[in-house]
Amino acid sequence: MKGKIQHPVRMLTLAVAAGAFIGLTGCATTGQLEELQNKHNADVASAKADAAAAKQAADAANAKANDALRVADEANRRSMDTESKIDRMFKKAMHK
């Protein structure tokens, strides 16, 4: 009978000790939680600012690309006009 009683007492003691250890080491204080929340809020604000700056840079790059495309289209049109004029002049010279 003595062996049967000691086993549950040991288990109960072990469970209480483990619970106390987890309870004392696993809990965060309110200050720690607030600190984490403030850090999280600062990280979110920083990410939003970075995203806004990236969007602004992307918009500027898109505008430059559109300008470059417009200039390239104009250069292509002029090149085709010049090619057409040279071709007409060559044909006219060949008929003489």
Secondary structure, 3 states (H helix, E strand, C coil): CHHHHHHHHHHHHHHHHHHHHHHHHHCCCHHHHHHHHHHHHHHHHHHHHHHHHHHHHHHHHHHHHHHHHHHHHHHHHHHHHHHHHHHHHHHHHHHC
